[in-house]
Amino acid sequence: MNYLVFQMDLEVGNPEENRKIIERWLEANYNDNLDVVVLPEMWSTGYALKELKEICKVDGNQSIEFLQSLAKKFNVNLVGGSVAVLEGQDIFNRAIIVNRMGEIVHTYDKIHLVPMLDEQKFLTGGLNQVEVFELEGVKMGVIICYDLRFPEIIRDLALEGIQVLHIVAQWPLARETHWNTLLRARAIENQMYVVASNVTGAKLGVEFAGCSQIVDPWGDVVQKLDQEVGELKATLDLEAVPQVRKDVPIFSSRVPLLYKFNRKSFLDEVEKMPRPEIEFTDYSNFELAPIDGKVVGLSQRVISEGSSTQEMVRILEFAPGTDTTPNGVQVHNYWEELYIVKGSIIDLTLNKIFTAGMVASRPPGMQHGPWKSTDGCIMFEVRYSK
């Protein structure tokens, strides 16, 4: 996957000029093989926090519409850094992800506000968890600047199988050592690519670190800039991610029930899980519904479920000939307990067949699948949060 990352010296409080800077830069660096372009945090306005509300009122959604137009014009996917978005009286620092067709496929509002900059006086922290998005079928994530200091949210993304984490930032030179160290640490501990776009130059009395870089799943720096305006051009070898995770299997080595934070979360979630009163009844009394997605022949009968698909008791049914190859290798951030009631399945990665009477217990992060069932299979499954 071919990446182009911009390290920018922006004009504070001047969205129109910053849009021109980005378009000129992309025109100069575009090539037909380009897949993903990455921009820095708050590229349209900079940290003109005191004037931000008025700038947002005047500029409206022009910067977001600009990103959509740019993606279509150059036929590239855009990790569009972040822009200030005014909603009612709240201003959010929002990351925007746009696909080649100019469609917004994901947004994320920065959760962690920087106390050293009094961000909380001007911005509203994000209200939603970080989530996985996909570009070109690759699972990815994005966080914003100060979020880098909070490994919990990044581990959540890794447990859901992301292969690339993007960090868009305005990170100061005074904490350059932290920036370089944390980027490598997040790549190593989660065994994934880290792609970081920072700004450079001095603005409003703050000198920025630059040091935009790409770190591979082993923690080696693939490419890195210093403090100059410029770009990174690199091809990410995504096959390296599952290979590193196989060579050093940290996800299957985790014991989350013995981690204090995760154990409390687990117990809290179990208490919340709806448990309908059901006396013994034939499982066929529960509706058989196809599972939405890329695989034909995969259906389920949901017996009970919580507030998300991480909390569920179900009967999973593979029709004869079902092949889950389109779903690829699966990695979840919840526990799965399974019992094969009837039939059999083949793990296409392990090249092993599992038959009626067998059980499995999969902790969060354990890789499994894809599967194929020649003769069909009925499986009982219990999911619960870590």
Beta strands, then each sheet from edge to edge (+ up, - down):
strand 1: 2-7
strand 2: 36-38
strand 3: 77-87
strand 4: 90-98
strand 5: 104-109
strand 6: 133-135
strand 7: 138-144
strand 8: 164-168
strand 9: 193-197
strand 10: 202-203
strand 11: 206-207
strand 12: 213-215
strand 13: 221-224
strand 14: 230-235
strand 15: 289-290
strand 16: 298-305
strand 17: 312-318
strand 18: 322-323
strand 19: 334-347
strand 20: 352-355
strand 21: 359-362
strand 22: 371-373
strand 23: 377-385
sheet 1: 5+ 4- 3+ 2+ 1+ 14-
sheet 2: 6+ 7- 8- 9- 12+ 13-
sheet 3: 10+ 11-
sheet 4: 15+ 16- 17+ 23- 19+ 20-
sheet 5: 15+ 16- 17+ 23- 19+ 21-
sheet 6: 15+ 16- 17+ 23- 19+ 22- 18+
end
